[in-house]
Amino acid sequence: MPHAIAPSTELQAQFGDVDIYLFDQLRRGRFDTRRRVLDAGCGAGRNLPYFLTRGFDVHAIDADAEAVAAARRLFAALASSLAADRVLEGPLDILPWPDATMEAVVCSAVLHFARDRDHFDGMLAEMWRVLAPGGMFFARLASSIGIESLIEASAGRVRLPDGSMRFVVNERMLLDATTRLGGRLLDPIKTTNVQNQRAMTTWVLEKI
């Protein structure tokens, strides 16, 4: 009997190191008709293998040159038909794409690197601008939800109990932004408290 491939090996080959909460959106059909995807703050491309190997129209951007180089290598390995210029180097608050060109925007573990509120709002506004009506915005970001008593402020740039400096949001800030942008929550705001060291919130919107 041939040795079976370990489930972890098979999943790694299909999905790479995909954010488990993004995987949940895939599983629930949120990308079934949203095929033009932007990974904003893509890093080395940890969330892209499934999209690249399943014929999605993938675009990506990151401010770090080394991350962009790594993501371009991933594109070349998994989707050689896509041009190298699908992965761009640049800031998220000045995106190069026209209005309403993306059907989904993924921003995983990026917004909490904002320098201040203006920078946060600028990145959010640009990602929303390039998202088409009916499109989905998926973000994972640091928040104060559940750890308010352990940090100096519930919103803004603070030092977390794990020692890192992050721009955090609270629930009111996310709900207000949802209304201001003209979106609707596709899921309730969900937060994972990592042993009171940090809190990571999943924020999923549809553009109306």
C-alpha positions, -999 to 999 in steps of 0.1 A, spaced: 0 0 0 16 33 -10 24 58 17 -4 84 20 5 120 17 1 137 51 -29 161 52 -6 189 64 16 184 33 -13 184 10 -29 215 25 5 233 24 8 225 -13 -27 239 -20 -29 269 3 6 278 15 6 296 48 -28 312 42 -45 331 70 -69 307 85 -96 334 86 -91 341 49 -94 303 42 -127 304 59 -139 331 35 -128 308 6 -146 279 21 -178 299 25 -180 309 -11 -170 345 -8 -145 342 -37 -168 321 -59 -177 351 -81 -150 375 -70 -121 365 -93 -101 398 -95 -82 399 -63 -57 424 -48 -35 414 -19 -27 448 -4 5 444 18 12 410 3 45 403 19 62 373 3 27 361 -8 17 338 20 -20 342 11 -17 338 -27 -9 301 -36 -45 290 -39 -55 320 -60 -25 317 -83 -31 280 -90 -68 284 -95 -69 309 -123 -78 340 -103 -68 374 -117 -43 383 -90 -26 416 -82 -4 424 -53 15 453 -37 39 458 -8 61 486 3 91 463 11 114 455 -19 125 421 -6 89 411 0 80 421 -36 109 401 -50 98 370 -31 62 375 -42 73 378 -78 92 345 -75 60 329 -62 41 343 -92 67 329 -116 66 295 -99 28 291 -96 13 313 -124 40 320 -150 13 333 -174 8 363 -151 33 392 -158 58 402 -132 43 436 -130 13 421 -112 33 425 -81 42 462 -74 63 479 -49 46 509 -33 26 523 -4 -10 513 3 -22 549 7 -13 556 -30 -25 527 -51 -19 527 -88 -51 510 -99 -82 528 -112 -114 531 -92 -136 501 -88 -113 476 -106 -109 449 -79 -136 424 -69 -119 415 -36 -92 433 -16 -73 413 10 -53 432 37 -40 407 62 -19 419 92 -10 452 76 -32 481 88 -18 479 123 15 492 109 -1 525 103 20 554 116 -11 573 129 -48 578 122 -43 598 90 -21 570 76 -46 544 86 -75 563 70 -54 569 39 -47 532 34 -83 523 40 -96 549 16 -74 538 -12 -82 501 -8 -119 510 -8 -115 532 -38 -102 504 -60 -129 480 -48 -158 476 -71 -195 477 -59 -204 443 -46 -167 436 -39 -154 422 -6 -129 438 17 -111 414 41 -88 427 68 -71 412 98 -56 438 121 -46 444 157 -73 458 180 -79 467 216 -110 445 218 -108 424 250 -75 439 262 -86 475 268 -74 474 304 -39 462 294 -30 491 270 -28 528 273 -55 537 247 -82 518 229 -73 533 195 -41 547 180 -5 536 181 2 518 214 26 493 229 9 459 233 16 435 262 37 414 238 61 444 235 53 453 199 41 488 188 9 486 168 -18 509 156 -49 494 172 -86 499 165 -117 494 187 -151 482 177 -167 516 175 -139 528 151 -146 498 128 -184 503 128 -180 540 121 -156 533 92 -181 507 78 -208 533 77 -186 561 64 -172 540 36 -207 529 25 -202 492 33 -220 465 52 -206 438 74 -205 404 58 -197 388 91 -199 401 127 -166 416 139 -146 387 153 -116 390 176 -90 365 188 -74 372 221 -39 357 221 -35 350 258 -38 388 266 -7 395 247 -25 409 216 -59 409 200 -64 403 163 -97 413 147 -113 401 114 -132 427 96 -151 417 64 -172 441 44 -191 443 12 -191 475 -8 -226 486 -15 
